[in-house]
């Protein structure tokens, strides 16, 4: 939001997770409260960008995380088989957070990203390593990127957006426009 | 005669200033003087319309948090007092949605939302979400 990206529909919610995407009525659409998946069913879209995972780093079983993530991809394919689906890597946190937080650790984030990348290959969808756009050589988020070490400030949101703009698959409409 | 003219001009000027607020100046004063935990980010009109569901303002200054806190400043100018009043429910809905979000995410932020300052003054709506008590005094200077 802080980058002024408004030509996209965003279904976001604080604390959203791979399971609550199906169950929590957190999206207001036409005056109704819907889950993200229900909202998506009522939305025309050609491309979808997904980022989930940071809130699930406290889950004890990573296989459950990726199973539920797969369910989301399968459901989106059901809703729109032609949609281009991007899954983004989970963004890293600062070393201060990673060393001190009770469950948000960069090691767990790395593990999730490996699973997400593998899922993308199996599902034949696109994996975007957005973490690389904002991280230091050790894979952590720079301390200056976020006041709480987790949520990016404007400067770093713009780095993230630039990465997305540079890694685009054109859909049929865009290909026709370019030809 | 010159003195009477000067007094009249001064009265006229004072009369105007009691109705109109320099909302840019007010937003800057809040940003510069309040002790915010997060670095608030100014958002553009399209984003404001999305998050506040308000599209009839004629001028606005809105600053939101990165997501780390519930802190926020939103100042709107409308065409008239009625339009400002009509948009109060949209402000209340934004605050309710934020409370709902933060309750399970960062519960300590809910207190700031419970104590949110929401003021309607003539054609203006002023929202300030902070735990810094000096916000009230800064806003008071502009609306009294």
Interface residues (C-beta under 8 A of the other chain):
Chain A: X1 X2 X4 X6 X13 X14 X15 X26 X28 X146 X147 X148 X150 X151 X152 X153 X154
Chain B: X37 X38 X39 X41 X43 X44 X46 X47 X50 X51 X64 X65 X66 X67 X68 X69 X97 X100 X101 X102 X104 X105 X106
